Every structure is written in structure tokens, then in C-alpha cells.
Amino acid sequence: EWLPVLREPDAAEMPSGIQTRDVSLISRRVVLQESFPYERLLSFLRDIAPAAYRIKGFVRLYEQAYLVNVVTDDVQVTPWNGEVTAPNRLVVLSGQNLPLTAALKQAVQTYAPYIVAVE
């Protein structure tokens, strides 16, 4: 019932000029050890959050799974009781003008025993 309200915009409604995609989005995947202590995970996320738009994924720390959801400085790590098929892989989205590479490099040094890879 909502489909009929969709319509092609009139030419007058279209923005003028050349439209280009934002290609400055940077995506990295961080693979973590299951032995990452919960409090250290929170510190890690808070350390890299200023350099990212968003961080999301599932982690399994020992026997408990968590949903990681970070937007700017809002760090949420919520217990998850559902199925997790690819745990301990966080996707980090950033932009061209944010210092993600430096933040991840520092994080790898600080949290070395718990970070498997940054891809």
C-alpha cells in the first residue's frame, strides 16, 4: 500500500549540478581474541571511537556473546543471546579526514594480546 506513493521526482525538484558518490568512506575489520577482558574491550572501543563514524559487530568473550554498537562516542556493548555466526569481528567505518589508521595503530600496540588482525 505504500508503493503507489513513490513517484519519479520532477526535474525542478532535482538538485542542479553534478552528483557524485562519497568515496571517502573507509572500512576496516578488526579481529579480536575471545580472551579480551570485557573492561579492556570497553577501553579499546572508547579509544578508537573518536576516529570512527561507526563500529559494529558481535564479540564472544569467553562464554558470553555481545552486540557491539558504537556511534561517535556512544559505546554500547549489550549481551546477546541469539546465534552469532562470525564472532569477534568488528567493522569500523570512518572517513577520509578522521585519524582511523593512527588510532588503530595505537590500539594494536596498547591491546596487542587481544587483537588478532586489522584488515
Solvent accessible surface area in square Angstrom, and as a share of the most:
residue,aa,sasa,rsa
1,E,196,0.88
2,W,170,0.59
3,L,112,0.56
4,P,111,0.70
5,V,115,0.66
6,L,111,0.55
7,R,159,0.58
8,E,147,0.66
9,P,59,0.37
10,D,87,0.45
11,A,93,0.72
12,A,103,0.80
13,E,95,0.43
14,M,106,0.47
15,P,88,0.56
16,S,110,0.71
17,G,64,0.61
18,I,161,0.82
19,Q,121,0.54
20,T,116,0.68
21,R,203,0.74
22,D,114,0.59
23,V,125,0.72
24,S,33,0.21
25,L,99,0.49
26,I,51,0.26
27,S,62,0.40
28,R,91,0.33
29,R,98,0.36
30,V,1,0.00
31,V,15,0.09
32,L,5,0.02
33,Q,76,0.34
34,E,73,0.33
35,S,50,0.32
36,F,0,0.00
37,P,46,0.29
38,Y,77,0.29
39,E,117,0.52
40,R,93,0.34
41,L,0,0.00
42,L,21,0.10
43,S,40,0.26
44,F,1,0.00
45,L,0,0.00
46,R,135,0.49
47,D,80,0.42
48,I,1,0.00
49,A,2,0.01
50,P,97,0.61
51,A,3,0.02
52,A,6,0.05
53,Y,114,0.43
54,R,77,0.28
55,I,0,0.00
56,K,81,0.34
57,G,13,0.13
58,F,58,0.24
59,V,0,0.00
60,R,73,0.27
61,L,10,0.05
62,Y,130,0.49
63,E,162,0.73
64,Q,61,0.27
65,A,5,0.04
66,Y,31,0.12
67,L,41,0.20
68,V,0,0.00
69,N,38,0.20
70,V,1,0.01
71,V,66,0.38
72,T,81,0.47
73,D,123,0.64
74,D,72,0.37
75,V,32,0.19
76,Q,84,0.37
77,V,18,0.10
78,T,68,0.40
79,P,81,0.51
80,W,90,0.32
81,N,146,0.75
82,G,39,0.38
83,E,149,0.67
84,V,17,0.10
85,T,120,0.70
86,A,56,0.43
87,P,36,0.23
88,N,13,0.07
89,R,97,0.35
90,L,0,0.00
91,V,65,0.37
92,V,0,0.00
93,L,51,0.25
94,S,0,0.00
95,G,0,0.00
96,Q,132,0.59
97,N,145,0.74
98,L,55,0.27
99,P,81,0.51
100,L,3,0.02
101,T,100,0.58
102,A,64,0.49
103,A,20,0.16
104,L,10,0.05
105,K,134,0.57
106,Q,106,0.47
107,A,2,0.02
108,V,59,0.34
109,Q,118,0.53
110,T,58,0.33
111,Y,5,0.02
112,A,57,0.44
113,P,94,0.59
114,Y,44,0.17
115,I,19,0.10
116,V,86,0.49
117,A,34,0.26
118,V,54,0.31
119,E,97,0.44
